Amino acid sequence: MFPILLGAIAIFIVGYTIIKGYNAKGVLFTAGIALLIIGAFSGKAPIDKATGIFFHDISTYIYNLFSSRGGGLGLIIMVLIGFSAYMSHVGANGVVIRVLSKPLKHIKSPYLLLVGGFILGSFMSFAINSATALGVFLMATLFPIMVRMGISVPSAAAICGTTTVVNLSPTSADVVLAAEKANADLIAFSFKTILPMSIITIIVVAIVHFFWQRYCDRKEGLLGNSDNMAMQAAQSGIEERQAPTFYFILPFMPIILILFFNGKLSIGDYTLPEMSLGAIVVLTIILTALIEFIRSFDTKKTFEGLEVCYQGMSEAFSGVVVLLVAAGIFAHSLSVIGFTKALIDLVGGFGAAGLVMMIALVIITLLVSVAAGSGNAAFFAFVELAPQLAAQLGINPAYLIAPMMQVSNTGRSLSPVSGVIVAVSGAAKISPLLLLKRTSVPLLAGVLVIILYSILFIPMEV
């Protein structure tokens, strides 16, 4: 029982300190190294070819993890985040918002507009992976349309704050990581596991939004009442670079190209070669830079634009890749002290161990993401445990990982300290707690759908 007790204390301390606002990377590094030291003095080496000198072995393991994460998965994540920053800089993300919001103007029923706005906003996350960035964009574009149509400010804000309830995009960092940890092909994992789960969840959340927002508006006397002050606040202070309409296609190019260059599509007798996701994103960045140059014939301006991409990549390393390494160290340390094996033995005694483990990981991930206000911090911290647990239980790792990833996104919009909730409530000039009242019921319905979908449609057996 000692490994279980020690591991539980470590997980509690990690979760509590992250919730209290401590840097997640520092917390995970410190906790992981502390457990590795305890393991070393208990005769459990952190690496296979141990020297017996604990600081040598621990430092070697950390460096090797930096080397593997930084050069493989980490590099893909850096390229993807740099690409997203570049798309925002050239105005392509703004075009996506502008084009997709036009059909909403033709919907006459306020609450049907609300549902349509939520579904449309959710699909915009294909191009804009950041919940906060998408929320701010929607507050500048979709929010005024909904308010003019007679939707109350809290209801309209709730829509803008929840469009990333699940993750749709196969090019987002957490989907790439989830596929990697599930030992699954990215395309198959994205389109056969994540996309169907996401679509069903979005539909259910949209329906619940319709009834819950109407119920809250009726209770608060807000039916048909709009707040022009809040609408003006949402429109102010957000500048969008004007770009031509054909830029709409650029954020979706990696998704389109990955379907063509998968090594299986043939044109006549010629089979198109396979391209990695990273190579496809690099190609899209190069094409975008060429288009920018042709439009401006300004080499200096084009290079300055690319600098935004490079800065996005560097921020991704410091913000995401280092977090991945820190989470890997913490997960490995739990395995070294025997926590993972002891947890498997404990859960196995309950029967239906795979189901119990999936629900336990979902709850832990959800609670930490709600408390910390960050989906990535929670998911990255605990996803490292899932492959080990799945291997020892003899189950499909995707059965554990897919719902964990999805609820980490859901929990972010249930948190009063998350960037998207703070930004949206501030733009709408309403309390974050009022906004959470409006988001809580639809999002909890989404969590239930995610769990049920995992049970019914993701095979537990390998």
C-alpha positions, 0 to 999 in steps of 0.5 A: 500500500505504500506506493499507492499512498506515496503516489496519491500524495504526489498526485494530490500535491501536484493537482493542488499546487497547479490549482493554486496557480503554481507553474505546472512545469515546475510542479511536475519537474519537482514532484517527478524528480523527488519521487525518482530520488525516493525510488533511487534510495529504495533501490529502484533505478530510473533508467535501464542501464543504471550506474547507481549514482542517483543524480547521474541516472536521473539527469540522464533520463531527463536529458534523454526525454528532452531529446526524444520529445523535442525532436519528434512529437515536440517538433510537430507541436512547435510547427503546428503552433507556429502555423496557427500564429502565422495564420492569425497574423496573415488574417486567414483565421479572421477570414474563416470567422467572417465567411462562416458567420454570414449564414447566421444572419439569415436565421430569424428565430433567436434560439435557433440562431443560438444553436446554429451559432454554437455549431458553426463556432465549434467547427471554426475550431478546425482552423483556430485551436486556441479556446481563448483566441476563438472566444475573442474572435466570436465575441467580436463577430458572432456575439453582436449578431446574436444580440441584435437578433434578441438573444440575451447577453449571457446566452450569447456569451455562453455560446462564444465561451463553449465552442471548444467543448471538444476537440475536432482538429487533427492538427491540434497539439493534444490530438497529435499527443493523444494519437501518439500515446494511444499508439494509433495512426493520427488520421485513423485516430482523428477521423474514426475515434475523435471526430465522431465523438466530437460531432455527437457531443456538439449536437447534444450540447447544442440541444441542451444549450437551446433549452437551458439558455431559454430557461435561464432567460425566462427565469431572469426576465431576459427573453428578447432583451439585448444589451447594446453596451455589452455588444459595443464592448465586445466589438471594441479593441479587437482588430482584424487584419483584412485579407482576401476571401480565398485565404479562407482555405489556408488554415484548412490546407493541412487537413485537406492535404493530409487526406490526399498525401496518405500513401493510399490515394491514386490518380490513374496508375500513380499513387500519391506519396505519403507526407508527414503532418509536419511536412504538410504544415511546412508546405502550407507555411511556404505557400502562404509566404509565397502568396503574401509576397505576391500580394505585396511584393515586399520581401521585408514584410514577408520575412517579418510575417514569418518571424511571427511563425518562428516566435510561435514555435519558440513559445510552443517549446517553452510552453508545451514541449517542456510541459510534455517533458515535465509530465513524462518525468512525473509519470515515469516517477510514479511507475518507478516507485511502483504506484502504477502496478499497485493501482492496477492491482487495486482496480483489478479487485473491483472487476471491470477494471478498464471501465473503472480506470477510464472513469477515474482518469476522466474525473481526475483530468476534468477536476484538474482542468476545471480548477487550473483553468487549463486543459493542456496542463491537466491532460499533459500531466495525466495522459502519460499514465494511460499507456502504462495503465492500459498495457498492464490492464491489457486494454486499448489505450485509446479507450482511456486517452480519448475521453481524457483528452475531450474532457480536458477541453470541456473542463476549461470552459467550466473553470472561472479562471480559464482564459476563455471564460475570463476573456468572454465574460470581460468582453460581455461585461458579465460576471464569470460566475454568471457565465459559468451558470450558463455553461455548466449544464450544457458542458456537463451533458457533454461530459456524460456523452463523452463517457457514454460514447467511450463505453459504447463505441471505443473498443476496450480490448486491444 
